[in-house]
């Protein structure tokens, strides 16, 4: 009986050491490291777009029927963008924080419009990643990316103003 207990103990020790080695990122075999170009396995988009999704994870979804999304912008220059959301916000500060709209980019998110995509459109959906500084732009909202915002079958509604509040970045 002692022999059985000893072999179980040794076996568990070996298994726990394997987990410890892996948690320390010490390769057990000649394995390759995770590289930036491997982002495509988590999101089928170029890396510079995939990183806008939390953990670079997004899902390609082909719409079975027309679907309406929202777009937030503050000038005609950024009205017809490729980033949409299913989230309907009442004020610009919530948009800026949840969609991680770094204010250096110029989008004050003062206007909301509805965007209806036709059936058959492939969209890429996920959660918004934080932008730097994360305490100002934490992300966490729903994000939908479309490849072609100039598709003539997309219906862009007239934008409506939303409640505008002063955005203050909470610095630590």
C-alpha positions in Angstrom: 0.0 0.0 0.0 2.9 2.3 0.7 4.2 1.7 -2.8 0.9 2.8 -4.3 0.8 6.0 -2.2 4.4 6.8 -3.1 3.8 6.4 -6.8 0.6 8.6 -6.6 2.6 11.2 -4.7 5.4 11.2 -7.2 2.9 11.4 -10.1 1.1 14.4 -8.5 4.4 16.0 -7.9 5.5 15.7 -11.5 2.1 17.0 -12.7 2.2 20.0 -10.4 5.7 20.8 -11.5 4.6 20.8 -15.1 1.9 23.3 -14.2 4.4 25.4 -12.3 6.9 25.4 -15.2 4.1 26.4 -17.6 2.9 29.2 -15.3 6.5 30.6 -15.2 6.5 30.6 -19.0 9.3 28.1 -19.2 8.9 26.1 -22.4 8.8 22.3 -21.8 9.2 21.6 -25.5 10.5 23.5 -28.4 7.3 25.6 -28.6 7.0 29.0 -30.2 6.0 32.1 -28.2 2.8 33.9 -28.8 3.5 36.6 -31.3 1.4 39.6 -32.4 0.6 38.2 -35.7 -1.2 35.3 -34.0 -3.9 37.8 -33.0 -5.8 36.6 -36.1 -6.7 33.4 -34.4 -8.7 35.4 -31.8 -10.1 37.9 -34.3 -10.1 37.5 -38.1 -9.1 41.1 -38.6 -5.7 42.9 -39.1 -3.8 43.2 -35.8 -4.2 47.0 -35.7 -8.0 46.6 -35.7 -8.1 43.5 -33.5 -6.3 45.3 -30.7 -9.3 47.6 -30.3 -11.2 44.6 -29.0 -10.6 43.4 -25.4 -7.9 40.8 -25.4 -7.9 41.1 -29.3 -11.0 38.9 -29.3 -13.8 39.4 -31.8 -16.3 37.2 -33.6 -17.2 37.3 -37.3 -21.0 37.3 -37.6 -23.0 37.2 -40.9 -26.3 39.1 -40.4 -29.3 37.0 -41.4 -31.5 40.0 -41.5 -31.0 43.8 -41.5 -29.8 45.0 -38.1 -29.6 48.5 -36.6 -26.5 49.8 -34.7 -25.5 53.1 -33.3 -22.6 55.4 -34.3 -21.4 58.3 -32.1 -19.5 61.2 -33.5 -19.1 65.0 -33.2 -18.4 66.2 -36.7 -19.1 65.2 -40.3 -15.5 64.1 -40.6 -16.1 61.1 -38.4 -19.8 60.4 -39.1 -19.4 57.5 -41.5 -17.0 55.3 -39.6 -16.4 51.6 -39.4 -16.9 51.3 -35.6 -20.5 50.8 -34.4 -22.2 49.6 -31.3 -25.4 48.1 -30.1 -25.2 50.2 -26.9 -27.5 53.3 -26.7 -26.0 55.9 -24.5 -27.7 59.1 -23.2 -24.6 61.3 -22.7 -21.2 61.8 -24.3 -19.1 61.0 -21.2 -20.5 57.4 -21.1 -19.8 57.0 -24.8 -16.2 58.3 -24.4 -15.4 56.1 -21.5 -17.2 52.9 -22.6 -16.2 53.0 -26.2 -12.7 54.2 -25.2 -12.7 57.3 -27.4 -9.4 58.9 -26.6 -10.1 62.6 -26.8 -6.8 63.2 -28.7 -8.5 61.7 -31.7 -11.1 64.5 -31.8 -14.4 62.6 -31.5 -16.4 64.3 -28.7 -19.3 61.9 -29.2 -22.0 64.6 -29.1 -24.3 63.1 -31.8 -25.8 59.6 -32.2 -27.2 58.1 -35.4 -28.7 54.8 -36.3 -27.0 52.7 -38.8 -28.9 49.8 -40.5 -26.8 47.2 -42.1 -28.3 44.9 -44.7 -28.7 41.1 -44.4 -25.7 39.3 -45.6 -23.2 41.8 -44.1 -20.4 40.3 -42.1 -19.7 42.2 -38.9 -17.0 41.7 -36.3 -18.3 41.9 -32.7 -16.7 42.0 -29.3 -15.9 44.2 -26.3 -14.1 47.5 -26.5 -10.5 47.4 -25.2 -9.3 50.1 -22.9 -7.1 53.0 -24.3 -4.3 54.8 -22.5 -4.8 56.0 -19.9 -7.1 53.2 -18.9 -8.6 55.2 -16.0 -9.9 57.7 -18.5 -10.9 55.3 -21.3 -11.7 51.9 -19.7 -13.7 50.5 -22.6 -16.0 47.6 -21.8 -18.8 48.6 -24.2 -20.0 46.5 -27.1 -18.1 47.1 -30.3 -19.1 46.2 -33.9 -16.6 46.7 -36.7 -17.6 46.8 -40.4 -15.2 46.4 -43.3 -16.8 48.9 -45.7 -18.7 52.0 -44.3 -19.2 53.2 -47.9 -21.4 50.3 -48.9 -24.4 51.9 -50.6 -26.8 49.4 -49.0 -26.0 50.8 -45.5 -28.7 53.1 -44.2 -27.4 56.0 -42.2 -30.0 58.0 -40.3 -30.0 61.7 -39.5 -27.9 62.2 -36.3 -29.5 63.4 -33.1 -27.7 65.4 -30.4 -27.2 63.6 -27.1 -26.7 65.1 -23.6 -23.3 66.7 -23.5 -21.3 66.9 -20.3 -17.8 68.0 -19.7 -15.4 65.0 -19.9 -12.8 65.0 -17.2 -10.1 62.4 -17.1 -9.9 60.9 -13.6 -6.1 61.1 -13.0 -4.7 59.1 -10.1 
